[in-house]
Amino acid sequence: MSKKPLAPSATACLSSVKPSLANRHLVLGVSGGIAAYKACELVRRLQDLGASVQVVMTAGAQHFVTTTSFQALSGRPVFTDQWSDTVANGMPHIELSRESDGIVVAPASADFLAKLCAGLTDELLLSLCLARDGPLWVAPAMNRQMWENPATQANMATLRSRGVLVLGPDHGEQACGEVGQGRMLEPEDIARLLAVHLQEMPQPPAGHLPPLRGRLAGRHVLITAGPTQEPIDPVRLITNRSSGQMGFALAAAAQRAGARVTLVSGPVGLRTPDQVHRINVQTALEMQAAVVEHLPAAIFVGVAAVADWRVAGPVHDKLKKQSGADLSSLSWVENPDILACVAQGSSRPDLVVGFAAETGDLDQLRQQLPEKLARKHADLLVGNLAQDSMDQASAQLLLQSRDGSTELLETAPKTHQAERLVHRFADLLNALDKTT
Ligand SMILES: Cc1cc2nc3c(=O)[nH]c(=O)nc-3n(C[C@H](O)[C@H](O)[C@H](O)COP(=O)(O)O)c2cc1C
């Protein structure tokens, strides 16, 4: 095992340590005990301390609480089946624990603990625990006689000797009406104990992000990317320096998060991300038509640098200098504002996000974004300085939200920024789901 578990700290030390699970990603295993309902509360307490949580349930657990409750609380689909084909390599028992900082099973039933002790793997959660390379905590919860039974006590001694960290159980009134030892620790105490243990272990590197998997499962994400090209005549055109990298990185990240992704792209030389549906367009009008055709979507992200103007009328013949034609003789019409149209249209996505590339400095950008966000009727505007980000592999981003708040995402590769943004989109959608 590469990540060595530490000995459990005493509950008494809890009050002296400021707990944090920031940037931690935990697998929460739920087995079949009456305390399974308390695991719902545990999801919240872990999140309060900054962790992201992937729930895995045994078949027994599903007799007590539904996957729906955990999915709604964690914002991720719940895993229950080791034969699931939703994991890229088809091996969730390996992948889920590899991506996590540890596994906590709460409640851990007598049956689950006995199987864990015996090394059985007829449940995804058991396979995960056996294949783990990080710490494993169990929070037993059962009737006091089940807990005191020599079989259970022998299993606990074996598990402890193998480095499994045992949290509780507590003494007190039980669901069966008896009083004794066997109650699951309170979710708040479990969360704080995990934080204490993990703070004694190596911290994740700065900028570490939790996995995207499942965060946008079942959602349609529609993205525009790249420049548009507006013909002046059959051989000349107006375009800009947008490379499409940000939009393509977002498409790839949204796909990894489980979304169905449609990418409407202007002319760029980039490879289409795996399993992304790409539509190539040239002009702003073509881009708008493709966007309208592919609505509805849960999220629209307008990353494309769409030309504001196009030449009015047909451009059949090449303009000739000798015939006195010059640029000033052309007449121009304004292109549609695709972002504003989507945000005000009848098929408005739940989340409308725009990108705004401006020149000037960060202070000017800060001043410009609120007015632009309001004018576009978007939910979120991602500002960036064109001179630093256009045609570059990295970017600094300034996020402007509707409530007036801003967040600066310091310069990082666009692939990394895309992952941050997709997490943000998933958080916003989850918040919306809870209010509707
Ligand atoms: C109403 C009810 C409550 C139960 N509560 C517990 C419990 O709190 N702890 C426990 O270890 N087993 C409890 N059991 C027994 C387990 O549910 C049973 O052993 C089950 O097979 C465990 O499934 P698992 O391996 O997924 O944990 C309970 C059974 C019932 C019917």
The ligand as an ORCA input file, in Angstrom:
! r2SCAN-3c Opt
* xyz 0 1
  C     -34.557     -3.502     10.090
  C     -33.164     -4.019     10.080
  C     -32.180     -3.317     10.699
  C     -30.891     -3.801     10.712
  N     -29.910     -3.060     11.315
  C     -28.663     -3.519     11.341
  C     -27.633     -2.751     11.978
  O     -27.879     -1.660     12.505
  N     -26.371     -3.250     11.972
  C     -26.060     -4.439     11.404
  O     -24.894     -4.826     11.444
  N     -27.014     -5.180     10.788
  C     -28.281     -4.748     10.743
  N     -29.262     -5.500     10.125
  C     -28.866     -6.736      9.417
  C     -28.251     -6.401      8.082
  O     -29.083     -5.546      7.356
  C     -27.945     -7.662      7.247
  O     -26.941     -8.391      7.896
  C     -27.521     -7.321      5.847
  O     -27.279     -8.524      5.162
  C     -26.274     -6.483      5.825
  O     -25.985     -6.129      4.508
  P     -24.553     -5.530      4.124
  O     -23.613     -6.677      4.016
  O     -24.800     -4.839      2.844
  O     -24.176     -4.616      5.194
  C     -30.564     -5.029     10.100
  C     -31.583     -5.758      9.462
  C     -32.862     -5.264      9.459
  C     -33.921     -6.064      8.748
*
